[in-house]
Amino acid sequence: MLGGLYRLHAPALRLFARSWADRADDVVHDAFLRLARQKTWPENPVAWLYQVVRNRCRELARQEERRERHETRARSTGYWFSKVDEVIDGRLATECLASLDTEEREVVVARIWGGLTLEEISSLIGSSIATVHRRYQSGLISLRTKLETPCELMSPKD
């Protein structure tokens, strides 16, 4: 069961984690290890995993902010998507997702790549379903605007 959950949800969880943490793989592996150690599994293990990943990423982000105040090192920037194929341009998708507000991005990623319902996302981030829906719609509008390519209108030849 755990292996099946990992195969189905780890890629989306890694994408979800990459918007906050450079060590997304570690965070996701840790979340699955924590699930394996549970005496009683949560009612919805997928939503539980997203909650654990989100909490750990936020914790890592706070640690990183503290570390950056004391260190002057360049931050590496990489693509959040682990592979690029003919369906999605990882570079472009990363740029578009990175341009969203954090709140919009976490909702869009959890909904599209994670397959979570608005209700599950609401519980995950501690906001109302209406707020989640508003962030989701706003994020989609922003992404569509960034991804649209204007078409040149051709005038008929005489």
C-alpha positions as CSV (number, residue, x, y, z in Angstrom):
1,M,0.0,0.0,0.0
2,L,2.8,2.5,0.9
3,G,4.7,1.7,-2.3
4,G,1.6,2.2,-4.3
5,L,0.9,5.6,-2.6
6,Y,4.5,6.6,-3.2
7,R,4.4,5.7,-6.9
8,L,1.2,7.6,-7.4
9,H,1.8,10.7,-5.4
10,A,5.5,11.2,-4.8
11,P,6.0,13.1,-8.1
12,A,3.2,15.6,-7.3
13,L,4.4,15.9,-3.7
14,R,7.9,16.7,-4.9
15,L,6.5,19.4,-7.2
16,F,4.4,20.8,-4.4
17,A,7.5,20.9,-2.1
18,R,9.8,22.4,-4.7
19,S,8.0,25.7,-4.6
20,W,9.4,26.2,-1.1
21,A,12.3,23.8,-0.5
22,D,15.5,22.9,-2.4
23,R,15.5,19.5,-0.7
24,A,12.1,18.5,-2.0
25,D,13.0,14.8,-2.4
26,D,14.2,14.6,1.2
27,V,11.0,16.2,2.5
28,V,8.8,13.8,0.5
29,H,10.8,10.8,1.6
30,D,10.5,11.9,5.2
31,A,6.8,12.4,4.9
32,F,6.4,8.8,3.6
33,L,8.6,7.5,6.4
34,R,6.4,9.3,9.0
35,L,3.4,7.8,7.4
36,A,4.9,4.3,7.6
37,R,5.6,4.9,11.3
38,Q,2.0,5.8,12.1
39,K,0.4,3.1,14.3
40,T,-3.0,4.1,12.8
41,W,-3.0,5.6,9.3
42,P,-4.9,8.8,8.8
43,E,-8.3,8.6,7.2
44,N,-7.0,10.4,4.1
45,P,-3.3,9.5,3.8
46,V,-2.8,11.6,0.6
47,A,-4.1,14.8,2.3
48,W,-2.1,13.9,5.4
49,L,1.1,13.6,3.3
50,Y,0.5,17.0,1.7
51,Q,0.1,18.5,5.2
52,V,3.3,16.9,6.4
53,V,5.2,18.1,3.3
54,R,3.8,21.6,3.6
55,N,4.7,21.9,7.3
56,R,8.2,20.6,6.8
57,C,8.8,22.9,3.9
58,R,7.6,25.9,5.9
59,E,9.9,24.8,8.7
60,L,12.8,24.5,6.2
61,A,12.0,27.9,4.7
62,R,12.2,29.5,8.2
63,Q,15.5,27.8,8.8
64,E,16.8,29.0,5.4
65,E,15.8,32.6,6.1
66,R,17.7,32.5,9.4
67,R,20.7,30.9,7.7
68,E,20.7,33.5,4.8
69,R,20.8,36.3,7.3
70,H,24.1,34.9,8.6
71,E,25.6,33.7,5.4
72,T,26.2,35.4,2.1
73,R,26.0,32.6,-0.4
74,A,24.4,32.6,-3.8
75,R,21.2,30.7,-4.1
76,S,21.0,28.1,-6.8
77,T,17.9,28.2,-9.0
78,G,16.7,25.1,-10.7
79,Y,13.5,23.9,-12.4
80,W,10.9,22.5,-10.1
81,F,9.9,19.8,-12.6
82,S,12.0,16.7,-12.6
83,K,11.6,15.9,-16.3
84,V,10.6,17.8,-19.3
85,D,8.6,16.1,-22.1
86,E,6.5,17.0,-25.0
87,V,3.5,17.8,-22.8
88,I,5.1,20.5,-20.6
89,D,8.0,22.9,-20.9
90,G,9.6,22.6,-17.4
91,R,11.5,25.9,-17.7
92,L,8.4,27.8,-18.8
93,A,6.1,26.1,-16.2
94,T,8.6,26.8,-13.4
95,E,8.8,30.5,-14.4
96,C,5.0,30.8,-14.6
97,L,4.5,29.0,-11.2
98,A,7.2,31.0,-9.6
99,S,5.6,34.2,-10.7
100,L,2.4,33.4,-8.8
101,D,1.8,34.5,-5.2
102,T,2.8,31.7,-2.7
103,E,-0.8,31.2,-1.7
104,E,-2.0,30.9,-5.3
105,R,0.9,28.6,-6.3
106,E,0.3,26.1,-3.4
107,V,-3.4,25.9,-4.3
108,V,-2.8,25.5,-8.1
109,V,-0.1,22.8,-7.6
110,A,-2.1,20.9,-5.0
111,R,-5.1,20.9,-7.2
112,I,-3.7,20.3,-10.7
113,W,-0.6,18.1,-9.9
114,G,-1.7,16.7,-6.6
115,G,-5.3,16.0,-7.5
116,L,-6.5,17.3,-4.1
117,T,-10.1,18.6,-3.9
118,L,-10.8,22.2,-2.9
119,E,-12.0,20.8,0.4
120,E,-8.8,18.9,1.0
121,I,-6.7,22.0,0.1
122,S,-8.9,24.1,2.4
123,S,-8.0,21.7,5.3
124,L,-4.4,21.6,4.2
125,I,-3.8,25.4,4.3
126,G,-6.4,26.3,7.0
127,S,-8.5,28.5,4.8
128,S,-12.1,28.5,3.7
129,I,-13.2,26.7,0.6
130,A,-14.2,30.0,-0.9
131,T,-10.7,31.4,-0.3
132,V,-9.2,28.3,-1.8
133,H,-11.5,28.6,-4.9
134,R,-10.7,32.3,-5.3
135,R,-6.9,31.6,-5.1
136,Y,-7.2,28.7,-7.6
137,Q,-9.2,30.8,-10.0
138,S,-6.9,33.8,-9.7
139,G,-3.8,31.5,-10.2
140,L,-5.3,29.9,-13.3
141,I,-6.1,33.4,-14.8
142,S,-2.6,34.5,-14.1
143,L,-1.1,31.4,-15.7
144,R,-3.4,31.7,-18.7
145,T,-2.4,35.3,-19.2
146,K,1.3,34.4,-19.0
147,L,1.0,31.4,-21.3
148,E,-1.1,33.0,-24.0
149,T,0.7,33.7,-27.3
150,P,-0.9,36.6,-29.2
151,C,-2.0,35.7,-32.7
152,E,-1.5,38.0,-35.6
153,L,-4.7,38.6,-37.4
154,M,-4.3,38.1,-41.1
155,S,-6.2,40.3,-43.4
156,P,-7.7,38.8,-46.5
157,K,-5.7,39.4,-49.7
158,D,-7.5,41.3,-52.4
